[in-house]
């Protein structure tokens, strides 16, 4: 299934998870990040990812804590904006930038967006003790996208060292392990 369609499948599950967040201070599977830090990460990079879909170069601004006020509405709006931008088939074509001068294949960045929705969605779900369910086709694509850029992701510090997971484990567990997350993690 094309990436622009998978964005539409991933987004509602992630938004439901956002609605269920019960504590900004809860730990997440992202080492050293609580829910507040992860929400701020998503709010910080969301505009850059949405701009990349439109083939616009937008450098990320300074990292700030945006969890005062109605952070949930801000996060929902940012996820919707990013997903809306990547729902356009043209977003996945050609090359684009993520705030810097280096051009990257647009489908690589789109794959990262799928990964952000699922991996960070899972992080937030686990922090809130929720077990999310994404479509199998989506999860397989996310696994493939992680495999595609895992070495680069580790070099950039985006992914931790791979967590060994049985080859017979569900695809989501294997994707989590490949990204450096322990599928059995609990707060």
C-alpha positions in Angstrom: 0.0 0.0 0.0 1.3 3.5 -0.8 2.7 5.6 2.0 0.2 8.4 1.5 -2.6 6.0 2.3 -0.8 4.4 5.2 -0.5 7.8 6.9 -4.3 7.9 7.0 -4.3 4.5 8.7 -1.6 5.3 11.3 -2.9 8.7 12.4 -6.2 7.8 14.0 -4.6 5.2 16.3 -1.9 7.7 17.3 -4.4 10.4 18.0 -6.4 8.0 20.2 -3.3 7.3 22.2 -2.7 11.1 22.6 -6.2 11.4 23.9 -5.4 8.7 26.5 -2.2 10.2 27.9 -2.7 10.4 31.7 0.6 11.9 32.9 3.2 14.1 31.3 5.6 13.0 34.0 5.4 9.2 33.2 8.5 7.5 31.9 8.6 6.3 28.3 10.6 3.6 26.5 12.8 6.4 25.1 15.7 6.5 27.4 15.8 9.6 29.4 12.5 11.0 28.1 9.3 11.3 30.0 6.0 11.9 28.2 6.6 15.7 28.4 9.9 15.4 26.6 8.4 13.1 24.0 5.4 15.4 23.4 7.8 18.4 23.1 9.9 16.4 20.6 6.8 15.7 18.4 5.8 19.4 18.6 9.3 20.5 17.8 9.9 18.3 14.7 6.3 18.1 13.4 6.5 21.4 11.5 9.8 20.4 9.9 8.3 17.1 8.8 5.2 18.8 7.4 7.3 21.3 5.5 9.4 18.5 4.1 6.2 16.9 2.6 5.5 20.3 0.8 9.2 20.4 -0.4 9.8 23.4 1.8 12.9 23.7 3.9 12.0 24.7 7.4 14.8 24.7 10.0 13.6 23.6 13.5 13.4 26.4 16.0 14.8 26.3 19.5 13.5 23.4 21.6 11.0 24.8 24.2 8.6 23.2 26.6 5.2 23.6 25.0 3.3 21.4 27.5 1.7 24.3 29.3 -1.9 25.2 28.4 -3.7 22.9 26.0 -0.7 20.8 24.9 -3.0 17.9 23.8 -4.8 20.2 21.3 -1.5 21.5 20.0 -0.2 17.9 19.6 -3.4 16.7 17.9 -3.2 19.7 15.5 0.4 19.1 14.7 -0.1 15.4 14.1 -3.0 16.2 11.8 -1.0 18.8 10.0 1.9 16.5 9.4 -0.3 13.6 8.4 -2.3 15.9 6.1 0.9 17.0 4.3 2.1 13.4 3.9 -1.3 12.3 2.7 -0.6 14.0 -0.6 1.0 11.4 -3.1 3.3 14.2 -4.4 4.9 14.4 -1.0 6.4 11.0 -1.5 8.0 11.8 -4.9 11.4 13.2 -5.7 13.6 14.7 -3.0 13.1 17.0 0.0 14.9 18.4 3.0 14.5 18.2 6.7 15.5 21.7 7.6 19.0 21.5 6.3 20.7 21.8 2.9 21.0 18.0 2.3 18.4 16.6 -0.1 17.0 13.2 0.8 14.6 10.9 -1.0 11.1 12.1 -0.1 9.9 8.5 0.4 12.7 8.0 3.0 11.4 11.0 5.0 7.8 9.8 4.5 8.9 6.5 5.9 10.3 8.3 8.9 7.0 10.0 9.5 5.3 6.6 9.5 7.8 5.5 12.0 7.3 8.5 14.1 3.6 7.9 14.3 3.9 4.2 15.2 7.1 4.2 17.3 6.4 7.3 19.3 2.7 6.4 19.4 3.8 3.1 21.0 6.1 5.0 23.4 3.2 7.2 24.5 0.9 4.2 24.7 3.2 2.2 26.9 3.8 5.2 29.2 0.0 5.3 29.7 -0.2 1.4 30.0 -2.2 1.1 26.8 -1.7 -1.6 24.1 -2.3 0.0 20.7 -3.2 -1.9 17.5 -2.1 -0.7 14.1 -3.0 -2.3 10.8 -0.6 -5.2 9.9 0.2 -3.7 6.5 1.2 -0.4 8.1 3.4 -2.2 10.7 5.1 -4.2 8.0 5.9 -1.0 6.1 7.2 0.6 9.3 9.5 -2.4 9.9 10.8 -2.2 6.4 11.4 1.6 6.8 13.3 1.0 10.0 15.4 -1.7 8.4 16.1 0.7 5.5 17.6 3.3 7.8 18.6 1.6 11.0 22.3 1.9 10.5 22.0 5.6 9.7 19.6 6.1 12.5 22.0 4.6 15.0 24.9 6.7 13.7 22.7 9.8 14.2 21.6 8.7 17.6 17.9 8.4 16.5 17.9 4.7 17.3 19.5 2.8 20.2 21.3 -0.5 19.8 19.0 -3.2 18.4 17.1 -5.2 21.1 17.1 -8.9 20.2 13.6 -10.1 19.4 12.6 -13.6 18.2 12.2 -13.9 14.4 8.8 -15.4 15.2 7.6 -12.4 17.2 4.9 -10.1 15.8 6.0 -7.6 13.3 5.5 -4.7 15.7 7.7 -6.3 18.3 10.4 -6.9 15.7 10.1 -3.3 14.5 10.4 -2.0 18.1 13.5 -4.2 18.7 15.1 -3.0 15.4 14.6 0.6 16.5 16.3 -0.1 19.9 13.1 -0.4 21.9 12.3 -3.3 24.2 8.8 -4.6 23.2 8.3 -5.9 26.8 9.1 -2.4 28.3 6.7 -1.3 31.0 6.8 1.8 33.2 
